[in-house]
Every structure is written in C-alpha cells, then in structure tokens.
Amino acid sequence: MKLSSITVTAAAAVGGAHAFDIPSWTQAAIDSGLALAGLNGIAMVNSIGKFGGSCNLGNVKLRKEWRYLSKPERKHYIAAVECLQSKPSILPAGLAPGSQSLFDDFVYVHMNQTLQIHFTGNFLIWHRYFIHIYEKKLKEECGYTGVLPYWEWGYDVNDLRASPVFDGSDTSMGSDGEFIPGPPQVLDFGFGDPIILEKGSGGGCLFSGPFKDLLIRLGPATEPDPTQDNPRCVKRDLNVDCGRRFATFRNTTDTILNSPDIMTFRTTMEGEPGYTPPGYMGIHGGGHFMISGDPGSDAFISPGDPAFYLHHAQVDRVYWIWQMLDYQNRRGVHGTNTFMNLPPSANTTVEDYVDVWPLAPPIKIKNLMSTIGGEGSPLCYLYL
C-alpha cells in the first residue's frame, strides 16, 4: 500500500522545483527507513549549486551516522569529547561553581537559556549553532579532525542496548544505566497531557564503556540553585517504548513530508501542545526520552550526557532534509522568544540573534539558515 494521495499531493505541493523528485513510497519503504534515506539523497542533490562563501565541494564536511564511522573514527571522537571534559571552564569566576570544564560550560549555556530556546521560534537554529560550536571546540581545543556524528533513532527503536551508540563497548557513547526496578515513567511537563511510558531498561549509573566515570555537576533543574557543584554519575534509562511511539522512521518521515511550512514542521518536531494531538511528544522529545535518566530527562541540563550531541545532530539533519526539499521557501521561523509564549513575547524573526555566550559570538538567525555557506553562514556541512 502506498502513501495516501493526499499526503503525496501535499508533499509535492510544497516541494517547489523538486516536487516531482519526491516519490510515493510504500508503507514498507517508510517503515524500513528507505524513504528517509531517499529524502536525504534528494536533499543532498538539491544542495548542489547552493554553496557559497568559502564553502565548496572541495571542503564541505559530511556528517555521518555513528554506526557508519569506523571504529578508529569513533574512538577519535570519544577521545576529543574526553579532552573537552578536561579543559578548564571559560565562564567568569563564581558565575556557576558547578561548571568546572569547557564541556560543563555547554551544559550551563543550555541550562541558562532553556526557556528561550524550546517551543520558541529559534529552537531549530539555536541548537544548530550550539552543536556547531561544540564541534568547533572539539577541533580547536582537542585536535579533532572528524565531523560531528548523528544518531539515527529509527535504527534502534526495538533494541537500544544493542545499538552501537549505547552497547557499552569502547566505541560507544557508553552503556545503559544499571537496571533499577520501578513503575512506568510518567512524563508530566506541566502543560499538555501526561505521557506514560513503560519502564526503561536502566535507571542507574552507566555500567560500562566511555563516560562510565563521567561526573555531571550542574543541576538538576529542581535544585534551588542548579549552578552549584553537585557531582554525581551520569544515569541512563534507555526506553524502547518511547522510541517505538515517537522516534521511528515513520515518525521522522511523516514529520518531513507532512509539514508544508515552518510552523507545522517546528511544532510537530517539538510536539507543541495546541498544534499537535494530545499526548504527542514529537521526534525531538522522543529521542531525548529514549535516552532518559540524569541528565537526559532534564530539559535544562541534558547536554551533560555526551549522547545529547548525536541526538541533536539528528534533529538538525531532519531539519536540513526538510529545508533542502524547498530551500527557497524554507528559510523562515515560527514562534515567539519565550517557551510557548510564556510570558508573552515578541515573534521571533530572522533578524534576531542567536547567542551562546561565552562560547562564541552572537549571530543572526538568517545567517544560519544555510549549512553550506553563503548568506553570511559560517557553516559548511551536509549529511550523509
């Protein structure tokens, strides 16, 4: 059975010059990831001819999925992350005692801006810049010569512990947490309907692999002062129920094909109440709660888990695919400057700045729309 004619027609209608490049995939092709891979290929083809500035075919970086890196490439990346964790903080003295390394500084910046960068007009672009600067620091501070990898959730929705991202080997992002029995996980964010997930397969500290001995220091957000030093192990509670419901190949492919504009795409990606069905988390939240644990379940300090960056590279990849299906018409933003417009704030515009102080200088949103240079963009990468 093929996609409904309504879905295909909608996809074609927003596809601009490349509308007829979007096939009518079978349900099996969508569920297996073949359709998503096809969309990635179309996005790659549509990128040709759009390079600008100093970015060109000769120097563009190709971000790859974790399992398609060689084992030496994975170890090189892991070593660079561990190096970043050994570099001193660059925050002003006394600003955040819990931020004791450059890696921690990324956690602080995200924590400090959480309510201005989620369910907001700048969500997608802010995180695009944030992970770009992380990749840049890995290179400049730690001699990393590779690219920022991404984690394709769809591969692992049925067996997270077997994933090369989480299998606990020396070429992984570390293991699941030690299993701790408990009830189903109830996600009540204070808005929308609570989401009940089956109990995950972990819950405790990582038991093997890289980052087993990593200490998360900032947070949790429920602390009276989450900037204080609160050293504790990284915990994970890998959750296949969340993946099967919110982060499958179908979830991701539908988010791309059924979003004719940035309003639909961004709110579907985030599962924003008022725009999406009750109890819908979106693929962004789905990926986060597939990892779960401390800090993974804490929206403020989630970058404290090194897997965060692979997850958000996938978020950016999906955004890039969607953009490149009709780039000319997909360079806008939708939303305000505060979390679900609470408190009410101005609409985000492409003239607004993205600020990740003190990690990098601010930059206008419009200068981050292209990942391959031009239009003032410092970016130069594509996704394989």
Secondary structure, DSSP 8 states (H G I E B T S, - for coil): -B--HHHHHHHHHT-GGGGGGS---BHHHHHHTHHHHHHHHHHHHHHTT---TT--TTT-EEE-BGGGS-HHHHHHHHHHHHHHTTS---S-TTS-TT--SHHHHHHHHHHHHHHHHSSSTTHHHHHHHHHHHHHHHHHHHH---S---B--GGGGTT-GGGSTTTS-STTSS---EEE-----EEE--SSS--EEE---S-EEEE-SSTTTT-EE-S--TTSSSTTS---EE-B----HHHHHHHSSHHHHHHHHHT--SHHHHHHHHHT-BTTB-TT--HHHHHHHHHH-HHHHT-TTTGGGSTHHHHHHHHHHHHHHHHHHTSGGG-----SBSSGGGSS---B--TTSEE--TTSS--EEGGGGS-SBS-TT---BEEE-
